[in-house]
């Protein structure tokens, strides 16, 4: 769920915002063509305060919603906005070869729209003006963001309900990058006949079509189309990961052709993913492996028979991946994943957090969290104590393919006039809604491949994938298993890709406490050097 800045003065994600339109505005571009009109912009000015507290005045060209396919199903969602800086702090900027931040605002696999956006960061809420159908599982549709007081250096970009706030977009613009924000269809959309037209694989197909539009307009659209960097949070993080993993995969061709997508590549250069809700066909098992022993917020322990059955499935899956851990850890399996998670991610995360505190604040924290041993500037603890520290798990079991079809992911695999469907054999076998069949529908396996980045990294290794990855997750995020991102990172590392993956200590779902570092990383991996700004 994106939070768009509004005219006037606001504060979003800890970044001070103020915007006003220039008195001279050019005509808006036509949505009936796949040719970008470079002259159809509005000139805007925005004040953006970076993570160091420095205020920048950015003059930029803004293109209102442009339909990115020739045959849209719903242009309200199948459109994008473009923001390109032309002056920063009084100095002219040439963004013609700048990286392009491609930031989606999808949360909960819900629809996202930019159709009414009037400035950068206006990616729209995840509902995007649509409404959940009666009886549909809605997931998280709130677009509220709250500052996190628990993480040193946090810029308040934590969004506990998932979906991206606009900090990445604003900081990117202030750094001289081009920012493109696409809308996309989502699972709750249905037409007058009651047919769902935004369920899988609609969202990823839309994002691919948007990338194709950008790349087909090389030389017309601002920015370097060979240096597109995707960003997304929660389900948007999953889609960002999928976009990065599946570049130019032929399994999407028929869907893209049906939309009249541009005849161009949909591969991207680098991928940013925050708490990606992905690998859905194995997510229930991963969740139970991680959180199976944790009570629900009611104090009730979930059905341990179900939990243990799913854990057993996960163990088999994990072994089959044949992953090796980062840092020379060796083969990963369900028996040593806890040790790996603690050593590779959790202890370093806690160490970074504690080291940044004042001596007094650190002593206070350690007194309240005696499970942590602090010695030699390093935090150590056990996996079991970490789970106790996190406390209540967010979801019952199964977390994603619910027996009663109540999970948002069940809706994501709905089809036609069918609101929700099972997408795992275990979920279907244990259906509690009275379905006549206890098997998944015949089209589900192919749709799972279309929606899972691991398919493109393990089963059909894609040579056109992103080779640079920024992956982030909060240690208290029980919206998914912490192992999902870790497995994604391990596989990418095993393939030889550049992976920058850390966990934010004591942060929940949607956290982004180092957005300034992400912007710097983009410059590093793309080799970008700003022009026209002086020293």
Helices and strands as residue ranges (DSSP letters): E 8-12, E 15-25, E 42-49, E 55-67, E 79-88, E 91-92, E 100-103, H 167-174, E 178-182, H 202-216, E 228-233, H 235-245, G 250-252, H 253-259, E 270-274, H 280-291, H 304-321, E 324-325, G 326-328, E 330-331, H 337-340, I 341-346, H 347-355, H 359-368, E 373-375, E 378-380, H 383-390, H 408-412, H 425-429, H 444-451, H 453-454, I 455-459, E 468-474, H 482-494, E 498-504, H 515-526
